[in-house]
Amino acid sequence: MRVGSGIFTDFYELTMAAGYVREGIADDVATFDLFVRRLPDPRQYLVVAGLADVLDHLENLSINPDELAFLESTGRFADDALDAFSQLHFTGEVRAIAEGEVVFANEPIVSITASLIEAQIIETRLINLVGSQTMVASKAARVATACAGRSFVDFSARRDHGGDAAMQAARSAWIGGAAGTSLVSAGQRYGLPLSGTMAHAYVMSFDDERDAFRAFARTFPDGTTLLIDTYDTEEGARRVVEVAAELAGAGVRIAGVRLDSGDLLRLSKSVRQILDHGGLDDAAIFASGDLDEYRITELLAGGAPIDSFGVGTQLGTSADAPNLGAVYKLVADESGPKIKLAEDKVTLPAAKQVWRVPVGDTSHHDVITLADETIDGARPLLERVLADGERTGPAPTVDDAKARCAAALADLPSRLLTLQQRERPYEVRRSGALESLLAELTARHRDAKSS
């Protein structure tokens, strides 16, 4: 898919845009907020990701001749709309919460102020990018917490929902705390460390498991990790000890073993004993096999001597919470603040700011305010990153986002780092001015309905 394609959008975005053109309001300025209405159970926070792709999309936004010809072929658009589509570029402003920061329900993650046609057409792609990547980064942060200082690697590419999703998952997992990825193209694009051992097919390609271990270790003599559960895990560990002793004189080092099946708690303990008894007490145990934060917590609570983990399907698809329900809503236009009052879907009107209020070294609560309000001693989270369609400064790196995530998680109250919602959620307040505006607009619409 072309970066910046203006037709990566739901059809109704374009039909609405055509309506704006016909009514002569396409160039009117409007503000839209992208946010998550409620956190999926049992999430207690979200980690922002996807903004880098959003900015790339907006900077390259256009509808090219081939795309325009396709729209014309639908027979749904008049010449005035097609002409407006042909001139589409993003010329507005973006305020956003930085990647790696933690956020909560109803807090604007991205705020767009632009012409109505620009702001409307980009809706689908923005939700797609921020929703999916924030979902994975949030899952990764939970896995990192469960690992309790041990490392984990993104192994999700083969189970992710398409190539674009796999690339984004690798990047988002890195932001959330992963130590690397198995996906080579993501390593190349984003500069992520690569991780990989061997598959069972490699072992099965040799008549003797020991021959497979010897061949692989000689190929990577500076430190290799051997997969030992193809036939019998404990016997595989004994064979690693045998091969390590045999090749030590040639300068070949066995760095660790990988467990990918069976009772990981029991096997990790027995394998640790075999390795230690065989003089490989410095060899690490790496575990994989449909792991997630819950399983990792169980393993470590049971005393599993596992040093690092490969997390795949459950991470890349965020299997226990596979969507966030991110939305993108009009909050102001040239006539003033706007509000939606649909049942269970009430929106907060006007351009806003989010302030993080600390107590000591810990985040205490957030306050959503109108954009022009300030709170002494608090930190504003929404920052202007595009103005007049151009970046306001150098793009932060993915490593910046990773560091920000680690710092943000460290600042959260410890109760929010549990895997289950056992205690009170993080408090998000509204300023008095925002509450007053909300009440005023609600009453105005109620009065209009009754008249």
PyMOL commands that set and color helices and strands:
alter all, ss='L'
color gray80, all
select helices_A, chain A and resi 11-23+51-59+65-73+79-86+116-121+123-147+157-159+163-176+184-190+200-204+209-219+233-250+264-277+293-301+313-316+398-411+414-417+432-450
alter helices_A, ss='H'
color red, helices_A
select strands_A, chain A and resi 29-36+46-47+93-97+102-103+110-115+151-154+224-227+254-259+284-287+308-311+326-333+336-337+352-359+362-370+379-380+382-387+390-391+427-430
alter strands_A, ss='S'
color yellow, strands_A
deselect
rebuild
show_as cartoon
